[in-house]
Structures are given as C-alpha cells and as structure tokens.
Amino acid sequence: MVTAEAVVDLAALRNNLARLKSCQPDSKMVAVVKGNAYGHGSVEVSRALNEWVDSFAVARFEEAVVLRHAGISKPIVLLEGCFDQDETDQAIALNFQPVIQNDEQIAWIRQSLVTEKTNFWLKVDTGMHRLGFSLEEIADKHRELLKLAAVDSFVGFVSHLSCADEQDSSRTDEQLAHFIEATKTLVGPRSLANSAALLTRRDIAFDKARPGIALYGVTPFAGRCGQDEQLEPVMTLKSKLIAVRDHKKGEPVGYGGLWQSQSDTRLGVVAIGYGDGYPRTMPTGTPVLVNGRKVPLVGRVSMDMLTVDLGAQASDRVGDEVILWGKGNPVEPLAERVGTIGYELLIQLTSRVKRTYIESAS
C-alpha cells in the first residue's frame, strides 16, 4: 500500500504557465526546474512543459545532465554557471547555456578545447550582491566573451531581483534602472523577471522571463496563497490513516507528551513524518484534511508518523485518505507556522515519498 505520496498535477502546472504568460505575453518563458523542479520531479515537469516554454533553467551542472539524458533537447540555462574546467567543457559540448558571473568562468571558456559552440549569459550585479559583475564591468566583459571561439549566436544578460516579493520595496525599481543602464548599448537577449515580477511588474518584461515557484502554484508573496494569484497547487501531499484510536480526556500522545486531550476523543495516526520531509516542528493545531474535513495535528511529529484529533464522533477508518498540503490545504500558511516559506516544504520531501503524475480535468 502506498502511504506517503506527492500527487503532481501536470494540467495544473500548464495552467499556471498559461497564467504567467498572460502577465507578460511578449516574453519567452524559461521554466525554472532547479531543485528537482522544487521537489516535483524535474524530468516529468520538463517533459510536461517542453512544448510550451522556450527553455529551462537549473542551478547546477548535474541537474542539467539529468534533463539531457532524459531527452530534453531544448536550451538549459545554468543559473550559477560552471564550477571548473571539466564542467565548462561538458557544458559547451552538451549545448547548455552557462551564466557567467566571474573571471574564472571566462578563463575556463577561453581554455576549452571543445570545438562545439553554445550561448552564454552574463550576470549583472544590479543589487543582490551575491554573484555577477558590477555595472561598470558589463560592457568590457560582454566584448571579451564575444571574442571567444565557444560563443555561438549570443551572449545575453541576466540579473536577479532581491525584493520583488516585497511590492512596496524601492529596491526593484533601483535594480531595474541599473539593469537598463548597464545593458542599454549592448546587443543580446535580456532576462530579469522572476515569479514575483511576472505577477506584478509588466515593466520588467524583457526578452525572457524566469518563472519558478509560481509555476508550481505557490505564491512568492508573504501572507498570500497561490489561489490569490489565480494559480493552482500542483503538488498534493497525501498519506493514509494507519490507526484510529479512542483517547481519554487528559491523556497525552506522542514523544514528550506535549499535548493532552481536553475531552474524550478519537485520534488518527497518519503514516508520514519528518523522515518523509514533513517538518518535525509543525505545531499542534496545524490543519490536516481527513476525508475532506480539516482536523488539527496534535502532539509532536515523529520520523514516520503524526497524530490528528479526529473528534469524538469521528467515523474515519484505517486506510482513509489524509491530505497534508495541496488542493484544499494550501502549503503557504503551513510554512508560516514553522517560520519558513512554501518553497522549503516542497523541496525537502525525501525519496520515501512516492511521486505520482496525473492530468486533472481542471
């Protein structure tokens, strides 16, 4: 019997892409599938989107290799670039598009003996101050890259917004101005918009946009849910009841006995825990869906199971479905309960959770 299961709705994924395209219809879409597509499965997600996007983006070289070996032939952008000479050589040979953010990466391209060519992106540090070249360096670095034998048809420009999820922040306007100033006299495609900018800033519609978390139906904005942005949750995390027990008033449950019942009730034990990626720190009272109704998590989450208060009159039975997050129980407010963001809950699911792919009727 399958217990912990992440059901991934590929129709919802494409609906979210269509929603994001409608926000910036003149931009080509670069689907961000790093981190195993935010826990959803990079190969399956890429295959589902392949017909509708311009290209894909990952963080690391090895993530791109997985996609190529799975038959994904479209361009794959390496958002952090290559980390040594060998990766650089292989990236050129496999027609990946590395982002260049330091002089060492330029040197590796220059020293490469690979005869194939590919396209590159130049990282502009517009204010995030993690990676990239300063505004004053961009023109020189662009000219330097264009002289290299490995460069195919273009060297583009990319930057990353640090506060796009804070709609009242002036940082996005500042970064936009820096990006325009640094690239205005240079030729090459430009990419700046992430999920938050796609949803809120039509003035950041450059050649290519890079939707990430919003593809998966999760909002980048604090205090909101994907449905507030007309997005559909792509992942529904499910499990099953493996026990239903009568429980007396005043009795504790779980490690440490942190919760005691205030009345006679019935408890359900669910086959999922932090060994599956459901946070150990998720507090008592967190909503869980059992047979379509919300019931509270009670006691401490353990490695393999957690407990919910079904209520004294509950008729739930062993084997009944439990939804931890997804349709009907958004992941964003659950993440807030443990002081994090929906991204982290999605991506930290372990290999013990079975991924199942469906095409919903929505």
FIMAR-770574 format. One line per field, with one value per residue (C-alpha): x, y, z; residue number from 0. Coordinates in pm, 1 decimal. Last residue first. Layout:
// FIMAR-770574
u: (X | ...)
v: (Y | ...)
w: (Z | ...)
num: (NUM | ...)
***
This chain:
// FIMAR-770574
u: (-934.3 | -975.3 | -655.9 | -360.7 | -176.4 | 176.1 | 252.5 | 563.7 | 622.1 | 756.8 | 1046.3 | 1280.8 | 1251.4 | 1037.3 | 1260.7 | 1174.1 | 806.9 | 842.0 | 1127.4 | 949.2 | 640.4 | 830.0 | 969.4 | 880.6 | 722.4 | 363.6 | 441.6 | 507.8 | 159.4 | 16.3 | 191.1 | 117.0 | -250.1 | -499.5 | -789.7 | -566.8 | -214.0 | -97.0 | -113.5 | -403.5 | -520.0 | -701.0 | -873.2 | -682.4 | -782.5 | -1124.9 | -1290.2 | -1623.3 | -1548.5 | -1794.2 | -1533.8 | -1316.4 | -1048.9 | -757.1 | -451.0 | -131.5 | 195.2 | 401.8 | 739.4 | 1002.7 | 786.7 | 561.3 | 494.4 | 148.3 | -176.8 | -244.0 | -583.1 | -873.7 | -994.6 | -1257.8 | -1224.0 | -1185.4 | -907.8 | -753.6 | -478.0 | -477.7 | -189.6 | -327.3 | -21.0 | 291.4 | 496.9 | 849.6 | 912.0 | 857.0 | 703.3 | 1006.1 | 931.4 | 1150.6 | 994.7 | 667.6 | 402.2 | 183.4 | -104.6 | -234.1 | -592.9 | -718.5 | -1070.5 | -1198.7 | -1268.2 | -1204.8 | -925.6 | -671.8 | -315.1 | -38.9 | 333.8 | 355.2 | 729.1 | 701.3 | 346.0 | 6.0 | -108.5 | -418.0 | -626.7 | -956.5 | -942.7 | -847.6 | -1022.7 | -793.1 | -785.3 | -469.0 | -286.0 | -462.1 | -333.9 | -95.1 | -112.3 | 91.8 | -88.8 | 150.6 | 48.6 | -142.2 | -341.5 | -260.3 | -505.3 | -269.0 | -484.5 | -514.6 | -140.7 | -174.1 | -99.0 | 59.6 | 407.4 | 428.9 | 611.5 | 282.1 | 273.7 | 104.9 | 405.2 | 477.5 | 466.5 | 781.7 | 999.4 | 910.0 | 1214.2 | 1116.7 | 1282.8 | 1307.7 | 1232.2 | 900.7 | 1006.9 | 753.1 | 472.8 | 554.1 | 319.3 | 286.3 | 596.7 | 797.0 | 708.4 | 780.2 | 1118.1 | 1164.1 | 1517.5 | 1614.1 | 1777.2 | 1867.8 | 2183.3 | 2321.3 | 2473.4 | 2401.1 | 2124.5 | 2287.5 | 2425.4 | 2166.2 | 1870.0 | 1992.4 | 2066.7 | 1720.5 | 1556.1 | 1763.4 | 1657.3 | 1290.8 | 1311.1 | 1481.7 | 1201.4 | 1011.0 | 630.6 | 571.7 | 800.5 | 825.9 | 1042.8 | 1297.8 | 1628.4 | 1575.4 | 1819.6 | 2017.1 | 2061.1 | 2220.9 | 2274.0 | 2579.9 | 2465.5 | 2496.1 | 2758.9 | 3034.1 | 3296.9 | 3555.2 | 3574.7 | 3561.6 | 3200.9 | 3305.6 | 3553.4 | 3306.6 | 3047.7 | 3306.7 | 3400.8 | 3039.2 | 2949.7 | 3234.3 | 3086.1 | 2759.6 | 2949.3 | 2988.6 | 2784.9 | 2708.7 | 2586.0 | 2541.4 | 2162.8 | 2196.2 | 2221.1 | 2502.3 | 2478.2 | 2532.7 | 2637.4 | 2453.6 | 2613.5 | 2531.1 | 2693.1 | 2968.8 | 3127.1 | 3503.5 | 3590.1 | 3947.2 | 3839.0 | 4097.0 | 3891.2 | 3577.7 | 3769.3 | 3910.2 | 3561.1 | 3448.7 | 3747.9 | 3659.5 | 3325.9 | 2947.4 | 2898.7 | 2559.8 | 2605.5 | 2386.1 | 2398.4 | 2484.4 | 2603.1 | 2955.8 | 2968.6 | 2850.5 | 3098.1 | 3394.8 | 3277.1 | 3216.3 | 3571.0 | 3720.5 | 3555.9 | 3240.4 | 3013.6 | 2738.4 | 2518.7 | 2198.8 | 2294.4 | 2045.5 | 1910.9 | 1826.7 | 1576.4 | 1682.0 | 1517.6 | 1576.4 | 1608.8 | 1989.6 | 1967.2 | 1748.7 | 1978.1 | 2278.7 | 2111.0 | 2080.1 | 2445.8 | 2551.2 | 2381.7 | 2115.5 | 1864.1 | 1688.2 | 1467.7 | 1397.6 | 1142.5 | 838.5 | 511.5 | 609.0 | 852.5 | 619.1 | 509.8 | 850.5 | 1019.0 | 786.7 | 846.2 | 1222.9 | 1247.7 | 1036.2 | 802.0 | 1050.6 | 1109.2 | 1162.1 | 1424.6 | 1599.1 | 1613.6 | 1323.9 | 1298.9 | 1090.7 | 1234.7 | 930.6 | 954.1 | 837.2 | 576.5 | 280.1 | 393.1 | 105.2 | -73.3 | 237.1 | 212.8 | -146.4 | -55.0 | 231.4 | -8.1 | -246.4 | 46.0 | 127.9 | -240.1 | -251.8 | 62.4 | -97.8 | 169.5 | 45.0 | 303.9 | 256.0 | 325.0 | 131.1 | 128.2 | 0.0)
v: (2127.3 | 1767.6 | 1660.1 | 1506.0 | 1295.1 | 1222.4 | 1019.6 | 1089.6 | 840.0 | 993.8 | 787.0 | 988.5 | 1280.3 | 1593.2 | 1895.5 | 2081.8 | 2135.2 | 2245.0 | 2479.5 | 2656.9 | 2712.4 | 2952.3 | 2927.0 | 3012.2 | 2680.6 | 2806.0 | 3020.9 | 2703.4 | 2577.5 | 2910.9 | 2866.1 | 2495.0 | 2540.1 | 2287.0 | 2232.2 | 2126.2 | 2094.4 | 2011.3 | 1728.3 | 1546.9 | 1229.7 | 944.1 | 664.0 | 337.0 | 280.9 | 428.8 | 765.5 | 760.3 | 1057.3 | 1138.8 | 1218.8 | 1428.5 | 1331.8 | 1473.6 | 1413.7 | 1218.1 | 1203.1 | 925.5 | 806.7 | 1034.6 | 1185.9 | 1492.0 | 1604.0 | 1621.3 | 1705.5 | 1787.9 | 1950.6 | 1834.3 | 1987.7 | 1795.6 | 1628.0 | 1268.9 | 1380.8 | 1717.9 | 1841.0 | 2176.4 | 2269.4 | 2280.5 | 2132.6 | 2273.1 | 2165.7 | 2146.2 | 1791.0 | 1919.6 | 1683.8 | 1571.2 | 1199.3 | 1108.0 | 1412.5 | 1227.5 | 1042.8 | 740.1 | 914.5 | 810.2 | 915.3 | 1005.8 | 974.4 | 1195.5 | 1218.8 | 1574.4 | 1828.6 | 1592.1 | 1626.3 | 1754.0 | 1767.7 | 1404.5 | 1416.7 | 1195.3 | 1116.0 | 1139.5 | 1263.8 | 1156.3 | 1422.6 | 1317.5 | 965.3 | 858.0 | 604.7 | 502.5 | 510.1 | 361.6 | 358.3 | 665.9 | 739.3 | 974.5 | 1268.8 | 1565.5 | 1748.8 | 1911.4 | 2140.7 | 2396.9 | 2615.7 | 2981.1 | 3269.6 | 3493.8 | 3471.3 | 3098.4 | 3069.3 | 3178.0 | 3509.0 | 3629.6 | 3659.3 | 3684.9 | 3428.4 | 3244.7 | 2870.3 | 2709.3 | 2512.5 | 2752.3 | 3029.6 | 2889.7 | 2941.3 | 3168.4 | 3300.2 | 3565.4 | 3614.3 | 3907.7 | 4176.6 | 4228.3 | 4419.7 | 4697.1 | 4440.6 | 4421.5 | 4230.9 | 3863.1 | 3833.4 | 4029.9 | 3784.7 | 3478.7 | 3608.4 | 3884.0 | 3983.7 | 3834.1 | 4014.4 | 3897.8 | 4040.0 | 4361.4 | 4625.0 | 4999.2 | 4970.0 | 4691.3 | 4855.8 | 5134.9 | 4901.3 | 4666.8 | 4952.9 | 5102.9 | 4766.4 | 4718.3 | 5055.2 | 4995.3 | 4654.1 | 4802.7 | 5054.6 | 4798.8 | 4825.7 | 4501.9 | 4294.2 | 3972.3 | 4158.6 | 4220.1 | 4070.8 | 4070.8 | 3859.2 | 3957.1 | 3825.3 | 3949.7 | 3759.7 | 3647.5 | 3545.5 | 3331.3 | 3070.8 | 3156.0 | 2881.4 | 3069.6 | 3359.0 | 3716.5 | 3767.7 | 3692.0 | 3978.1 | 4226.2 | 4131.6 | 4151.3 | 4503.9 | 4621.7 | 4464.0 | 4594.9 | 4929.0 | 4767.0 | 4528.3 | 4167.0 | 3881.9 | 3687.8 | 3764.0 | 4140.9 | 4140.2 | 4495.8 | 4504.8 | 4251.8 | 4168.2 | 3801.2 | 3746.1 | 3469.9 | 3225.0 | 3055.3 | 2739.2 | 2627.5 | 2288.8 | 2250.9 | 2165.3 | 2268.8 | 2496.4 | 2747.4 | 3056.8 | 2907.2 | 2822.1 | 3176.5 | 3328.0 | 3111.9 | 3225.2 | 3588.4 | 3568.9 | 3556.0 | 3378.0 | 3210.4 | 2883.6 | 2791.9 | 2414.1 | 2287.6 | 1945.2 | 2005.3 | 2354.0 | 2226.6 | 1938.0 | 2168.8 | 2406.6 | 2121.4 | 1997.9 | 2343.2 | 2410.4 | 2539.5 | 2609.4 | 2870.7 | 2952.1 | 2976.8 | 2701.0 | 2764.4 | 2461.2 | 2503.5 | 2249.4 | 1887.5 | 1720.9 | 1350.7 | 1216.8 | 1221.1 | 1592.2 | 1652.1 | 1463.1 | 1649.1 | 1981.0 | 1890.8 | 1786.1 | 2132.3 | 2314.3 | 2581.4 | 2482.9 | 2670.3 | 2551.3 | 2680.7 | 2845.6 | 2702.5 | 2548.2 | 2219.3 | 2119.3 | 2189.4 | 1832.5 | 1691.1 | 1944.5 | 1861.8 | 1488.7 | 1528.8 | 1783.0 | 1596.2 | 1798.0 | 1878.7 | 2236.9 | 2115.0 | 1863.5 | 2151.6 | 2353.9 | 2339.0 | 2707.5 | 2736.8 | 2996.4 | 3162.1 | 3396.7 | 3748.0 | 3934.1 | 3787.4 | 3913.9 | 3853.2 | 3616.8 | 3400.4 | 3360.6 | 3235.8 | 2999.1 | 2860.1 | 2809.2 | 2618.4 | 2406.1 | 2306.8 | 2246.8 | 2001.3 | 1833.7 | 1759.9 | 1613.4 | 1373.4 | 1351.0 | 1023.1 | 899.9 | 573.7 | 345.2 | 0.0)
w: (-1440.8 | -1559.5 | -1387.4 | -1568.9 | -1315.1 | -1200.0 | -885.8 | -680.6 | -399.0 | -77.9 | 56.7 | -166.3 | 74.1 | 61.0 | 130.0 | -191.2 | -123.8 | 238.4 | 150.6 | -135.0 | 80.9 | 302.4 | 656.5 | 1012.3 | 1109.6 | 1105.6 | 801.1 | 603.1 | 681.7 | 565.7 | 226.4 | 168.2 | 85.9 | 229.3 | -10.4 | -300.3 | -166.0 | 183.3 | 435.8 | 273.4 | 451.3 | 279.3 | 472.6 | 512.1 | 876.2 | 934.2 | 991.5 | 1176.8 | 1400.4 | 1678.4 | 1943.7 | 1712.5 | 1460.1 | 1658.3 | 1442.4 | 1505.9 | 1314.8 | 1168.3 | 1043.3 | 1193.2 | 1465.8 | 1460.9 | 1817.3 | 1962.9 | 1786.5 | 1418.9 | 1388.9 | 1170.7 | 844.5 | 653.0 | 311.7 | 427.9 | 658.5 | 572.6 | 804.9 | 983.4 | 1217.5 | 1570.2 | 1736.6 | 1579.3 | 1274.4 | 1416.1 | 1295.7 | 942.9 | 683.6 | 482.1 | 457.6 | 753.2 | 918.9 | 938.2 | 738.9 | 803.6 | 981.4 | 1326.0 | 1391.3 | 1736.1 | 1870.8 | 2151.2 | 2522.7 | 2632.9 | 2682.8 | 2527.0 | 2642.5 | 2416.0 | 2492.0 | 2599.4 | 2532.8 | 2226.8 | 2123.7 | 2290.6 | 2628.0 | 2826.4 | 2997.5 | 2843.1 | 2704.7 | 2351.4 | 2129.6 | 1846.8 | 1466.5 | 1313.5 | 979.6 | 840.0 | 494.5 | 314.6 | 79.8 | -39.0 | -318.0 | -562.6 | -848.7 | -645.3 | -888.2 | -953.1 | -981.7 | -779.1 | -464.0 | -539.8 | -483.1 | -124.1 | 48.0 | 371.9 | 222.7 | -156.9 | -373.4 | -430.7 | -481.3 | -780.2 | -906.1 | -1188.4 | -927.1 | -762.1 | -1067.8 | -1358.3 | -1548.5 | -1803.5 | -2143.6 | -2381.5 | -2122.6 | -1947.1 | -1635.8 | -1697.8 | -1663.1 | -1293.4 | -1059.4 | -1147.2 | -1361.4 | -1105.6 | -828.7 | -1043.5 | -1165.6 | -1423.1 | -1525.9 | -1861.9 | -2152.5 | -2501.9 | -2660.8 | -2807.5 | -2581.5 | -2559.4 | -2297.1 | -2096.0 | -1780.3 | -1771.5 | -1815.3 | -1542.6 | -1302.8 | -1355.3 | -1294.2 | -980.4 | -842.3 | -924.1 | -753.6 | -447.1 | -388.0 | -181.6 | -162.9 | -353.5 | -137.6 | -342.3 | -592.8 | -318.1 | -436.2 | -812.0 | -1010.5 | -1318.0 | -1669.4 | -1987.4 | -2311.0 | -2503.4 | -2847.1 | -3159.8 | -3069.4 | -2822.9 | -2793.1 | -3003.3 | -2757.2 | -2889.3 | -2776.6 | -2419.2 | -2401.4 | -2552.7 | -2289.8 | -2012.9 | -2119.8 | -2139.7 | -1804.7 | -1592.9 | -1482.0 | -1372.5 | -1147.3 | -1248.3 | -1107.3 | -794.0 | -442.6 | -437.2 | -495.4 | -623.9 | -1002.4 | -1027.2 | -1396.6 | -1482.9 | -1844.5 | -2027.2 | -2268.1 | -2595.8 | -2728.0 | -2963.0 | -3031.5 | -3081.1 | -2721.2 | -2641.5 | -2356.3 | -2234.1 | -2323.0 | -2167.4 | -1849.5 | -1836.6 | -1859.2 | -1567.1 | -1361.7 | -1433.9 | -1252.9 | -1311.9 | -1642.3 | -1676.7 | -1862.3 | -2161.7 | -2206.1 | -2553.5 | -2433.5 | -2566.1 | -2416.4 | -2078.5 | -2093.6 | -2143.4 | -1871.2 | -1627.6 | -1685.9 | -1641.6 | -1304.7 | -1131.7 | -1427.6 | -1427.1 | -1130.1 | -1336.2 | -1579.6 | -1861.8 | -2047.6 | -2415.9 | -2553.5 | -2607.2 | -2306.7 | -2378.1 | -2023.9 | -2055.0 | -2130.1 | -1823.2 | -1585.7 | -1728.3 | -1648.6 | -1281.3 | -1276.9 | -1399.5 | -1115.1 | -1066.8 | -1331.9 | -1610.7 | -1894.7 | -2244.0 | -2472.1 | -2299.7 | -2420.8 | -2587.9 | -2315.3 | -2024.5 | -1943.3 | -2034.6 | -1808.7 | -1518.9 | -1556.6 | -1574.7 | -1292.6 | -1038.7 | -814.4 | -536.1 | -644.7 | -1001.1 | -884.0 | -703.6 | -1024.5 | -1270.7 | -1366.4 | -1681.8 | -1920.1 | -2078.5 | -2377.3 | -2301.7 | -2508.5 | -2321.4 | -1980.6 | -1739.4 | -1977.4 | -1985.9 | -1608.7 | -1629.4 | -1913.0 | -1704.6 | -1413.8 | -1639.7 | -1755.4 | -1397.9 | -1318.7 | -1608.9 | -1474.8 | -1138.8 | -910.8 | -642.2 | -366.0 | -180.9 | 171.3 | 210.8 | -91.8 | 0.0)
num: (361 | 360 | 359 | 358 | 357 | 356 | 355 | 354 | 353 | 352 | 351 | 350 | 349 | 348 | 347 | 346 | 345 | 344 | 343 | 342 | 341 | 340 | 339 | 338 | 337 | 336 | 335 | 334 | 333 | 332 | 331 | 330 | 329 | 328 | 327 | 326 | 325 | 324 | 323 | 322 | 321 | 320 | 319 | 318 | 317 | 316 | 315 | 314 | 313 | 312 | 311 | 310 | 309 | 308 | 307 | 306 | 305 | 304 | 303 | 302 | 301 | 300 | 299 | 298 | 297 | 296 | 295 | 294 | 293 | 292 | 291 | 290 | 289 | 288 | 287 | 286 | 285 | 284 | 283 | 282 | 281 | 280 | 279 | 278 | 277 | 276 | 275 | 274 | 273 | 272 | 271 | 270 | 269 | 268 | 267 | 266 | 265 | 264 | 263 | 262 | 261 | 260 | 259 | 258 | 257 | 256 | 255 | 254 | 253 | 252 | 251 | 250 | 249 | 248 | 247 | 246 | 245 | 244 | 243 | 242 | 241 | 240 | 239 | 238 | 237 | 236 | 235 | 234 | 233 | 232 | 231 | 230 | 229 | 228 | 227 | 226 | 225 | 224 | 223 | 222 | 221 | 220 | 219 | 218 | 217 | 216 | 215 | 214 | 213 | 212 | 211 | 210 | 209 | 208 | 207 | 206 | 205 | 204 | 203 | 202 | 201 | 200 | 199 | 198 | 197 | 196 | 195 | 194 | 193 | 192 | 191 | 190 | 189 | 188 | 187 | 186 | 185 | 184 | 183 | 182 | 181 | 180 | 179 | 178 | 177 | 176 | 175 | 174 | 173 | 172 | 171 | 170 | 169 | 168 | 167 | 166 | 165 | 164 | 163 | 162 | 161 | 160 | 159 | 158 | 157 | 156 | 155 | 154 | 153 | 152 | 151 | 150 | 149 | 148 | 147 | 146 | 145 | 144 | 143 | 142 | 141 | 140 | 139 | 138 | 137 | 136 | 135 | 134 | 133 | 132 | 131 | 130 | 129 | 128 | 127 | 126 | 125 | 124 | 123 | 122 | 121 | 120 | 119 | 118 | 117 | 116 | 115 | 114 | 113 | 112 | 111 | 110 | 109 | 108 | 107 | 106 | 105 | 104 | 103 | 102 | 101 | 100 | 99 | 98 | 97 | 96 | 95 | 94 | 93 | 92 | 91 | 90 | 89 | 88 | 87 | 86 | 85 | 84 | 83 | 82 | 81 | 80 | 79 | 78 | 77 | 76 | 75 | 74 | 73 | 72 | 71 | 70 | 69 | 68 | 67 | 66 | 65 | 64 | 63 | 62 | 61 | 60 | 59 | 58 | 57 | 56 | 55 | 54 | 53 | 52 | 51 | 50 | 49 | 48 | 47 | 46 | 45 | 44 | 43 | 42 | 41 | 40 | 39 | 38 | 37 | 36 | 35 | 34 | 33 | 32 | 31 | 30 | 29 | 28 | 27 | 26 | 25 | 24 | 23 | 22 | 21 | 20 | 19 | 18 | 17 | 16 | 15 | 14 | 13 | 12 | 11 | 10 | 9 | 8 | 7 | 6 | 5 | 4 | 3 | 2 | 1 | 0)
***
